[in-house]
Amino acid sequence: MTPELEKRIREQISSAPIFVYMKGTKDFPMCGFSATVVGVLKELGVPFSTFNVLSDESIRQGIKEFSNWPTIPQVYLKGEFIGGCDIILDMHQRGELAEKTKAALEE
């Protein structure tokens, strides 16, 4: 990964307390996994920002290398990688995601 791409990713992730790399947008997810993550975050009623990886192939590949995680969507809280769809769903079902998102928004 180039230093420029890494800098760009770090800037995106730090631009919002809750940031999601996904396929599509929060208003129009373009895969089921992205739609699931968006649905969970909307259900929690938390504000979040997104980036459509389909709009930029360098980010689409770079974020996988950055996080060492092979799939998209990817959710970040306060700049920290939390996980993809399965992890987010699991955390939500245990009530842990609500606590973590609330904490990320309060800091």
Residue pairs with C-beta under 8 A, 6 or more apart in sequence:
1 62
1 65
1 66
5 58
5 59
5 62
6 62
6 66
8 59
9 59
9 62
9 63
9 66
10 79
12 19
12 51
12 59
13 19
13 76
13 79
14 79
15 49
16 47
16 48
16 49
17 47
17 77
17 78
17 104
17 105
17 107
18 41
18 46
18 47
18 48
18 49
18 75
18 76
18 77
18 101
18 104
18 105
19 48
19 49
19 50
19 51
19 75
19 76
20 26
20 34
20 37
20 38
20 41
20 48
20 49
20 50
20 51
20 73
20 74
20 75
20 76
21 50
21 51
21 53
21 59
21 63
21 72
21 73
21 74
21 76
22 29
22 31
22 34
22 37
22 38
22 50
22 51
22 52
22 53
22 72
22 73
22 74
23 29
23 30
23 31
23 33
23 34
23 52
23 53
23 54
23 72
23 73
24 30
24 31
24 34
24 35
24 52
24 54
25 50
25 52
26 38
26 41
26 42
26 48
26 50
29 35
29 38
30 52
30 54
33 71
33 72
33 73
33 84
33 85
34 72
34 73
34 85
36 85
36 88
36 89
37 73
37 75
37 84
37 85
37 88
38 50
40 88
40 89
40 92
40 97
41 48
41 101
43 92
44 92
44 97
44 98
44 101
46 101
46 102
46 105
47 105
51 59
53 59
53 60
53 63
53 72
54 60
60 72
63 72
63 74
64 70
64 71
64 72
67 74
67 81
69 81
69 83
69 84
71 84
71 85
72 84
73 84
73 85
73 88
74 81
74 83
74 84
75 81
75 82
75 83
75 84
75 88
76 82
77 100
77 101
77 103
77 104
78 104
78 107
82 88
82 91
82 100
83 91
88 97
91 97
91 100
92 98
